[in-house]
Amino acid sequence: MASDRGNTSVEILFQTLFCSHMVTMITININGFLTDFTGGRNVVSIETTPETVGEALSELWKIHPGLRDRVLTEQGVVRMHVNVFLDDENIRREELLQTSLPENCDITILPSVSGGVSLLG
């Protein structure tokens, strides 16, 4: 029976057992030639609790270490020809690798596309 004082003991027990142990899921989407360094995988899930984009990427490097040097420079900065998005926002417009992560978000690593032949002229 619910009381007027707030949560019942059953609700508190449920929250304690289940809600406090929910895992934050960070999904990292890898595109283009970068999948050559992930064994062909274009989606990697991180089940730790990183607080920033940089921390999430560090977890990705543990799984796929060859990917790091294709995304970051030797100084640990995102390469100019690579874009990193947090959900739909390019992190270059935010705080770069220090951009805070919300729960259950998507990070997309997208190499720039260039070259080709002009069909207009």
C-alpha positions in Angstrom: 0.0 0.0 0.0 1.4 3.4 -1.0 1.7 6.0 1.7 1.4 9.8 1.3 5.0 10.2 2.5 6.5 9.4 -0.9 8.1 6.2 -2.0 6.9 2.9 -0.6 9.4 0.4 0.7 8.9 -1.7 -2.4 9.7 1.2 -4.6 12.8 2.1 -2.6 13.9 -1.6 -2.8 13.4 -1.6 -6.6 15.4 1.6 -7.0 18.2 0.3 -4.8 18.4 -3.1 -6.6 17.9 -2.1 -10.2 18.2 1.6 -10.8 21.5 2.2 -9.0 23.1 -0.6 -11.1 21.9 0.7 -14.6 24.8 0.9 -17.0 25.3 4.0 -19.0 25.7 3.0 -22.6 28.0 5.0 -24.9 27.8 4.0 -28.6 30.7 4.9 -30.8 30.0 4.9 -34.6 33.1 4.5 -36.8 32.9 5.3 -40.5 34.8 5.1 -43.7 38.3 3.6 -43.9 38.5 3.8 -40.0 36.7 0.5 -39.9 39.9 -1.1 -41.3 41.3 -0.6 -37.7 38.2 -2.0 -35.9 38.1 -5.4 -37.6 35.3 -4.1 -39.8 33.1 -3.1 -36.9 31.3 0.2 -37.4 29.6 0.3 -34.0 31.4 -0.2 -30.7 29.6 0.1 -27.3 31.4 1.3 -24.2 29.8 0.2 -21.0 32.0 2.1 -18.6 31.1 5.5 -17.3 33.4 8.0 -19.0 32.6 11.7 -18.2 34.1 13.2 -21.4 34.4 12.4 -25.1 38.2 12.0 -24.5 37.6 9.4 -21.8 35.2 7.5 -24.0 37.7 7.5 -26.8 40.4 6.3 -24.4 38.2 3.3 -23.8 37.8 2.8 -27.5 41.6 2.8 -27.9 41.9 0.0 -25.4 39.6 -2.1 -27.6 41.1 -1.0 -31.0 44.5 0.6 -30.3 45.3 1.0 -34.0 42.5 3.5 -34.4 44.0 6.1 -32.1 46.7 7.3 -34.4 44.2 7.7 -37.3 41.9 9.9 -35.2 44.3 11.9 -32.9 47.7 13.6 -33.6 50.8 12.8 -31.6 49.8 15.7 -29.3 46.4 14.0 -28.6 44.4 16.5 -30.6 41.7 15.4 -33.1 43.2 15.4 -36.6 42.0 18.1 -39.0 40.6 15.6 -41.5 38.5 13.8 -38.8 35.3 15.0 -37.3 34.0 13.7 -34.0 30.3 14.2 -33.2 28.5 13.9 -29.9 25.0 13.0 -30.9 24.5 15.6 -33.7 27.0 18.2 -32.6 30.6 18.5 -33.8 32.8 18.7 -30.8 35.0 21.2 -32.5 32.2 23.7 -31.7 32.2 22.6 -28.0 35.0 21.8 -25.6 36.7 19.3 -28.0 37.8 16.1 -26.1 36.8 17.7 -22.8 33.1 17.9 -23.9 30.9 16.3 -21.2 28.9 13.2 -22.0 25.2 12.8 -21.2 24.0 9.4 -20.4 23.3 7.0 -23.3 24.8 9.0 -26.1 26.3 8.4 -29.5 29.8 9.5 -30.6 30.5 9.4 -34.3 34.0 9.4 -35.8 33.8 10.6 -39.3 36.8 11.0 -41.6 36.5 13.9 -44.1 35.8 13.0 -47.7 37.8 14.7 -50.4 39.0 14.3 -53.9 37.1 12.9 -56.8 36.3 14.2 -60.3 34.1 17.2 -61.0 31.3 16.4 -63.3 30.2 20.0 -63.7 32.8 21.4 -66.0 
